Amino acid sequence: MWYSIGSPLGYKATLYLPTITFTDLTEKSQLSLSAYEWMNVNIKTKKLFDYVSIMDELIDSEEDVQLLRKGTVIDGNYQGQDKAIVDLFSNPLQNFNADIF
């Protein structure tokens, strides 16, 4: 999905967000992949972490999830609740121990 944002100075920015499909395994998969990304010294850019961080900034409420569903950024039915998606992105590093980084 593409989002274009205009500014008062006349600049335009476009943000492309790939579709993410949520299932009951999404949370565990996200945590596992994030841990792998952080612990693997051969991975120089933390793309999953960057994506999760952007989603954390965009999602603050169930209404935000509904807007992203409407824009085809979010797909699937994660535990049947938009609240579960809000909770997943509300603190993406809550299960990590900061000392290991």
N, C-alpha and C positions, 0 to 999 in steps of 0.2 A: 504494500500500500504506500502510496506517495502522499506526503503532506507538504503543502506549500504555505509558507508563512511570510507575510509582508511586514515591513518595518516602516516606522515613520520617516526614515531617511530614504525610502525607495528601494532598499535592498530586498531581495527575495532569497529565501532559503528553502531547500527541499530536503526532506528527511524520508528515506526509504526504510521501512520496517518489514522484514520478512514475516510471513505467517508462522505462528507457533501453535502447534496442536497440543492441547492439554488432555491428558488421560490420568488415570489413577497412579501411574508410574512416573509422571513428570517431575514431581518434587524429588524423589529419590535419584532419578537420572540427572537432574540439574545439580544436585549436591555432589554426586559422584564425578560428573564431568568437571565441575568447578574445582574439586579437590585435585583431580588429575592435572588440570590446566595449571594450577598454582604450584604443584609439586614437581612437575616436569621441567627441568632446567633447559631443555631444548626448545620449549615454547616461549618465544620472545614476546609475543603480543597476547594479551588475555582477552580474546574476542568474546568468549562466553560471559566473562565477568563484565565486560563493557556493555554487552547487550542486556544483561540482568540489571545493571546499574541504570541504564536508560529506561527500562521498563519500570524500575522502582520509582523513578522520577515522574513517569507518566501516570502510574496507577496509585491513586490514593483512596478510591472508593469503588463501590460496585457500579456506579454510573460510569466511571472511567472504563471499567472492563466492558460494559455494554457498548460504549462508543467504539472501543477497539474491536469488539466483535462485529459491529456494524461496518467498520472499515476493513474487515477481513484480516486484521493483524492477529487476532485471537480466534482460534478454531477449537472445536471439540467440546466435551462436557467434562470438566474436571470435578469429580465428586458431586456433580450436579449443582454446583453453587458458584456464583461469581465471587462470593465472600472468600472462598477458599483460594482463589487466584489473588485477591487483594492481600490475603495473609501470606501467601507464598512470596510476593514481591515486597511486602512491607519492611522486611529486614532481611535481605538476601544473604547476609553473612552471619546470621544468628547462630548457625550450627557449626561455625568454624572457630577454632582457637587462634586468636590473632598472634600468639607467640610463635606459631610455626612459620609465619610469613616474615 
